[in-house]
Amino acid sequence: TSVSSSYKSILMALDDTQVTGNEGIVEHQIDRSINNLCAIASRSMQYTDRQVIEIMVSKPKGI
């Protein structure tokens, strides 16, 4: 969650640690990090959209 991420960020700041371009989707250039995040979001949404439609279609009618 965003609260959990914020808390972890605070702990990292207090410990004077940071994420580098060698970890996860983070890159050394901010633009590339943003592109990585956008790629994950846009590709994942295809599956999310399908799942939302399946849930909507499976709901009982008229309730």
LUMZADREN-469521 format. One record per residue (C-alpha): residue number from 0; residue in three letters; x, y, z. Coordinates in steps of 0.5 Angstrom, whole numbers, padded with zeros to 4 digits. Example, Ala and Ser with C-alpha at 12.3 -4.5 7.8 and 13.67 -1.06 7.14 Angstrom:
# residues 2
{k: 0, r: ALA, east: 0025, north: -0009, up: 0016} .
{k: 1, r: SER, east: 0027, north: -0002, up: 0014} .
END
This chain:
# residues 63
{k: 0, r: THR, east: 0000, north: 0000, up: 0000} .
{k: 1, r: SER, east: 0002, north: 0007, up: -0001} .
{k: 2, r: VAL, east: 0002, north: 0008, up: 0007} .
{k: 3, r: SER, east: 0007, north: 0002, up: 0007} .
{k: 4, r: SER, east: 0011, north: 0005, up: 0002} .
{k: 5, r: SER, east: 0012, north: 0012, up: 0005} .
{k: 6, r: TYR, east: 0014, north: 0008, up: 0012} .
{k: 7, r: LYS, east: 0019, north: 0004, up: 0008} .
{k: 8, r: SER, east: 0022, north: 0011, up: 0005} .
{k: 9, r: ILE, east: 0022, north: 0014, up: 0012} .
{k: 10, r: LEU, east: 0026, north: 0008, up: 0015} .
{k: 11, r: MET, east: 0031, north: 0008, up: 0009} .
{k: 12, r: ALA, east: 0032, north: 0016, up: 0009} .
{k: 13, r: LEU, east: 0033, north: 0015, up: 0017} .
{k: 14, r: ASP, east: 0038, north: 0010, up: 0016} .
{k: 15, r: ASP, east: 0041, north: 0014, up: 0010} .
{k: 16, r: THR, east: 0040, north: 0008, up: 0005} .
{k: 17, r: GLN, east: 0037, north: 0009, up: -0002} .
{k: 18, r: VAL, east: 0035, north: 0005, up: -0008} .
{k: 19, r: THR, east: 0040, north: 0005, up: -0014} .
{k: 20, r: GLY, east: 0040, north: 0004, up: -0021} .
{k: 21, r: ASN, east: 0042, north: -0003, up: -0020} .
{k: 22, r: GLU, east: 0036, north: -0006, up: -0016} .
{k: 23, r: GLY, east: 0029, north: -0008, up: -0019} .
{k: 24, r: ILE, east: 0026, north: -0003, up: -0024} .
{k: 25, r: VAL, east: 0030, north: 0003, up: -0022} .
{k: 26, r: GLU, east: 0035, north: 0006, up: -0027} .
{k: 27, r: HIS, east: 0040, north: 0011, up: -0026} .
{k: 28, r: GLN, east: 0036, north: 0016, up: -0030} .
{k: 29, r: ILE, east: 0029, north: 0018, up: -0028} .
{k: 30, r: ASP, east: 0026, north: 0018, up: -0035} .
{k: 31, r: ARG, east: 0028, north: 0011, up: -0036} .
{k: 32, r: SER, east: 0025, north: 0009, up: -0029} .
{k: 33, r: ILE, east: 0019, north: 0012, up: -0031} .
{k: 34, r: ASN, east: 0019, north: 0008, up: -0037} .
{k: 35, r: ASN, east: 0019, north: 0002, up: -0034} .
{k: 36, r: LEU, east: 0014, north: 0004, up: -0029} .
{k: 37, r: CYS, east: 0009, north: 0006, up: -0035} .
{k: 38, r: ALA, east: 0011, north: -0001, up: -0038} .
{k: 39, r: ILE, east: 0009, north: -0005, up: -0032} .
{k: 40, r: ALA, east: 0002, north: -0001, up: -0031} .
{k: 41, r: SER, east: 0000, north: -0001, up: -0039} .
{k: 42, r: ARG, east: 0002, north: -0009, up: -0040} .
{k: 43, r: SER, east: -0002, north: -0011, up: -0033} .
{k: 44, r: MET, east: -0008, north: -0007, up: -0034} .
{k: 45, r: GLN, east: -0010, north: -0011, up: -0040} .
{k: 46, r: TYR, east: -0010, north: -0017, up: -0035} .
{k: 47, r: THR, east: -0014, north: -0012, up: -0030} .
{k: 48, r: ASP, east: -0019, north: -0010, up: -0035} .
{k: 49, r: ARG, east: -0021, north: -0017, up: -0037} .
{k: 50, r: GLN, east: -0021, north: -0019, up: -0030} .
{k: 51, r: VAL, east: -0026, north: -0013, up: -0028} .
{k: 52, r: ILE, east: -0030, north: -0015, up: -0034} .
{k: 53, r: GLU, east: -0031, north: -0023, up: -0032} .
{k: 54, r: ILE, east: -0033, north: -0020, up: -0025} .
{k: 55, r: MET, east: -0038, north: -0016, up: -0028} .
{k: 56, r: VAL, east: -0041, north: -0021, up: -0032} .
{k: 57, r: SER, east: -0041, north: -0026, up: -0027} .
{k: 58, r: LYS, east: -0045, north: -0022, up: -0022} .
{k: 59, r: PRO, east: -0053, north: -0024, up: -0021} .
{k: 60, r: LYS, east: -0057, north: -0020, up: -0025} .
{k: 61, r: GLY, east: -0063, north: -0016, up: -0022} .
{k: 62, r: ILE, east: -0060, north: -0016, up: -0015} .
END
